[in-house]
Amino acid sequence: MKILLVFPRVEYVPGRKRKGIEPITSLIGEAISLTLPQVAACTPKRHEVTIIDENYEKLNFKEDYDLVGITCLTMNAPRAYEIADRFRSMGTPVVLGGPHPSALPEEAKQHADAVVIGEAELTWPQLLEDFEKGELKPFYKADKPVPPDIIPEPRRDLIKRKYFIDALLVKRGCPNRCEFCTVTSMFNWEIKPIEKVLEEINNISTRDVCIYDQNLTWNMSYTKELLRRLKETNKRWLANGTVNVLGRDDEFLRLAKEANIYYWYIGFESISQKSLDGANKKHNRVEEYESTIKKIKKHGMIINASFIFGFDEDTPDIFDATIKTIEKWDIDMAEFHILTPFPGTRLYDRLKKEGRIVTEEWDKYTTATVVFQPKNMSPQELFEGTRKVAKSFYTIPKIIKRTIKAFKVTKDLSIALFVLLRNLRYRERYKRQFNF
């Protein structure tokens, strides 16, 4: 069979179609996605598979395919449905999967012949077998976790766009239960055998690799052994971690540095402990933030800090307080999000029950649009406050200052250039989303 796998175009500003990729993003690229290459790897070799990332390639509806598979997030679900409807109108069967269809399978089924719920390693091969027999079922969901030792390497050979940074998934899931997070509803806890991880690394050509685990800092005995082995690979690494581990485990930080991890993405989320506790991110302790940042910097690593605004405990003074606080910290880049109740999260279920979700126009679920009624401020105050923080952080003089500091900390010109380009990319994105 000829199978087409599609990742639909993402529009970061609802209702405004991008004429093209932003200049900086075009230069350095979006983060590489392993979702469809992973699905392709689960496809029996007798089938011919094509992957189209619509953010970089034009989708040709005139090409003949036996089956089309589409994965989507919440914010590009409308585009996924549009693509699915068009293929189905031409008589081509469509399968939908990914975070949004997994959270709302009945909705997705209105636009598809079948929906894959959750992870695909066990269900996708069965779906293809049923399809060939003419016995396609409406929904496919694995009745057990995927055994880590059978998870295949992604089909990187099918990714047409070349990236400076490749990606690797070591562990799926996260033991934390943050109310706003989609990871806990989508994935089981699965950990690949270290030898299998190392085999995959040998097939990755780029020097820099991002470890896509939502949280590398759990199951620490495994992770520390992994870091010891990564030291042998002659790669440089980017990873996601939590404040509570990075700030308290000096051995882990030392091993991370020795393994050549140079970048940490950390969900600080808020400078308010009440807001963190309300979101069930109690493992974050605000009083540890500054010392954790200093420890990471002491080890010559850079930090991308994530913040979310709009928690029930947030009041309008949270924005100026955040600006004042983070100006004292030595962070290299930051993401600023408006709290968004994605389907599948406990936050979505709670706000839905409370009648506080004001729209389910999914293309607005970009984390830069207010889609719910905040508790202690107006939607406009939430939008303008987040805009104010992003605009204050991403001025050109501050970007230059952070780039120089990054060079002093890492003593690596390539990492300083990475910091500069990432800052400019965020500035480009936020200017578009928040109109400043």
C-alpha positions, 0 to 999 in steps of 0.5 A, a space after each residue: 500500500 501507499 501510505 501518506 503520513 501528514 503533520 498539518 500546518 501550525 498557525 500561531 496566530 488564529 485566523 491569520 494564515 502564515 505566508 511563509 515561515 518566519 525568517 529566523 525560524 526558517 533559518 534554524 528550523 522548528 524542533 524536529 518531530 519524531 511522531 510520524 517517523 515513529 509511526 512509519 517505523 511501526 509500518 510493515 516494510 512491504 508498504 510505501 510510506 511518505 511523510 509530509 510536514 505541511 509547515 515546510 512542504 506543500 501537500 499534494 491532494 492529487 497524489 494517489 494514496 491507499 491510506 492517509 494518517 494525520 497526527 495533530 495537536 489541539 491548535 492544528 486540529 481544525 487544519 487536520 480535519 480540513 485535510 482529512 475531509 478533503 481526502 475522504 471526499 476523494 474516496 481516500 480513507 483517513 486515520 487520525 491520531 495524536 494528542 488531540 484525537 486521543 483526548 477527543 476521539 469521538 470528535 475526531 471520528 467525525 472526520 476520519 475512518 478510524 482514530 488511534 488513541 494514545 501510543 501507536 506501536 501496538 495499534 498501528 500495525 493491527 489497524 493496517 492489517 484490519 484495513 487490508 482485510 476490509 475490517 477497519 474498526 472505528 477506534 484503536 487503543 492499546 490495552 497495555 503499555 508498549 514494551 520499551 524493548 520493541 519500540 523501533 527507531 524512528 524512520 529519520 530517512 523519511 524526514 526531508 528537511 535537514 536539521 541542525 539538531 536531531 532528537 531522541 526519546 529515552 523515556 515516555 511519560 512523567 511521574 508528576 501530575 501537573 493539572 495543565 499538562 497533556 503528557 500524563 494523559 497521553 503516555 504510559 511510563 516507558 523506559 528504553 533499555 540503555 543499550 537500545 538507546 546507544 544503538 539509536 544514537 549511533 545512527 544519528 548524524 548530527 552532533 547536537 541532539 535534543 532528548 525529547 523526554 518531557 522530564 529527564 529527571 526521574 528514575 534517577 538510577 537509570 538516568 545517571 547510568 545513561 549520562 555515564 554512557 552518553 559521555 562516550 558518544 561525542 554528542 552534545 545534548 539538550 534536555 528537559 528537567 525539573 527544578 527540584 532535581 537540578 537544584 538538589 542533586 549535585 552528582 546529577 549536574 556533574 554527570 550531566 556536564 560530563 555527558 556534554 549536556 549544555 541546555 536545560 528546558 525547565 518549567 518554572 511556570 510561576 514565581 508564585 508558590 500558591 499558583 504552583 500548589 494550585 496547579 499541583 506542581 508542588 515539587 517546584 519550590 520558588 525559594 529554590 529557583 535562584 540557587 538552582 539557576 546559579 548551580 546550573 550556570 556554575 556547571 557551564 550550562 544554559 537555561 530556557 525557562 518556561 512561565 505560565 500566566 492565568 492560574 486561579 491564584 494569579 492576580 494582575 500584579 503577577 506580571 510586573 512581579 515576574 518581570 522584576 524577578 526574572 531580571 535578577 536571574 541569569 536565564 538565557 531564554 524564556 517562554 511565556 504562555 497563557 494558561 490553556 486548558 487542553 483537552 485530555 488534561 485535568 485542567 480542561 475537565 475542571 474548567 469545563 465543569 465550572 463553565 469557564 471555557 469560553 471557546 472551543 475554537 481549537 485554533 485559538 489554543 496556542 497558549 497566546 490566546 485566552 480561551 477561558 475565564 480567569 478567576 482573578 483578572 479579566 481575559 484582556 488583563 491576562 493577555 496584556 499582562 503576558 504580552 507585557 512580560 514577553 515584550 519586556 524580556 525580548 528587547 534587542 539590548 537584553 538579547 545581546 546581553 544574554 548572548 554575551 553572558 552565555 558565551 562567558 558561561 559556556 566559553 563556546 561561541 556556537 552555544 552563544 550563537 544558538 542563544 542569540 538565534 533562539 532569542 531572536 526566534 522567540 522575539 519573532 514569534 511573540 511579536 506576531 502573537 502579541 502584536 508588539 
